[in-house]
Amino acid sequence: MIERLCFELETVSTVTSSAKVIEKKKKRSKLYADLKRDKFLYLLMLPGILFFIIFKFIPMWGIIISFQEYSPYQGILNSEWVGLTHFERFFTNPDFLILFRNTMMISLLNLVFFFPLPILLAILLNEVRSKVFKRSIQSIVYLPHFLSWVIIAGISFLLLAESTGIINLLLEKLGVKSFDFLTNESTFWYLLVGQNMWKETGWGTIIFLAAVAGVNPQLYEAAKIDGASKLRQIWHITLPGIKNVIIVLFILRLGSIMDVGFEQVFLMANGAVSNVADVFETYVYRNGIQSGQFSYTTAVGLFKSIIGLVLVVIANWFAKRFGEEGIY
């Protein structure tokens, strides 16, 4: 009886393992068939995958030095381990609160004023019926994206300089006192946000225009029959139709909330606004590149990344909680 039971168990085990082997072979054959069928699509993905591997994943090895007293002569493997010393130094630094305030305020102002603007522009462009006029406007608003921050900073100086700027010269001719746009702490953050809005709004409409184009046109026809105005159609059809795209891009934007753009801030900053212009990127540049404190500034960069990761996870959890798709 026992021998028979053992034989049956062995038979069942053999059948189960055979079934698993067959299932694995089917999966492999299916994967091979998919790869063969869509080989050109995967080939198109290859440059993007290589980019992320080379420039995003491989450099993560360097995070180790934020826990070391890194020496270029000793290398990563032989440098002295110091634990959380660099993080303690950073959090107890009097500059930490100033850096955090400036970075967060610039990012929050960008979220409030800049983030909704591409959505609004995409909706307005979608309502334009003349294709020639629509494409012309699209081309015009896309162009600033391709200008470097050096050019934009130069244009800003030509327009806003207190003594020689075109705007202040016009104000003086109108009998209005000139205004120090570039050296005024109270307007510096808004100046950066305004530059972002002018440079990137047109480029940001690309995704939202594609999302708007995917909304079912029959919904608009039904709304017209019911007597809905354009504003009602936008509010009840267009915005709900692109809601998922807005949420995904908002979550991704939160992931880079601690990045305000080194080049822009570095070019526009000056001694008069240093108290409101100093952000994490400029701090890392001064202490890391100029002073050679590689471990310390790597710890600062790691702190920024952790904050972004936490915000993405929290925002994605809220999105899932309220029935949206989120990013994962």
Secondary structure, 3 states (H helix, E strand, C coil): CHHHHHHHHHHHHHHHHHHHHHHHHHHHHHHHHHHHHCHHHHHHHHHHHHHHHHHHHHHHHHHHHHHEECCCCCHHHHCEECCCHHHHHHHCCCHHHHHHHHHHHHHHHHHHHHCHHHHHHHHHHHCCCCHHHHHHHHHHHHHHHHCCHHHHHHHHHHHHCCCCCHHHHHHHHCCCCCCCCCCCHHHHHHHHHHHHHHHHHHHHHHHHHHHHHCCCHHHHHHHHHCCCCHHHHHHHHHHHHCHHHHHHHHHHHHHCCCCCCHHHHHHHCCHHHHHHHCCHHHHHHHHHHHCCCHHHHHHHHHHHHHHHHHHHHHHHHHHHHCCCCCCC
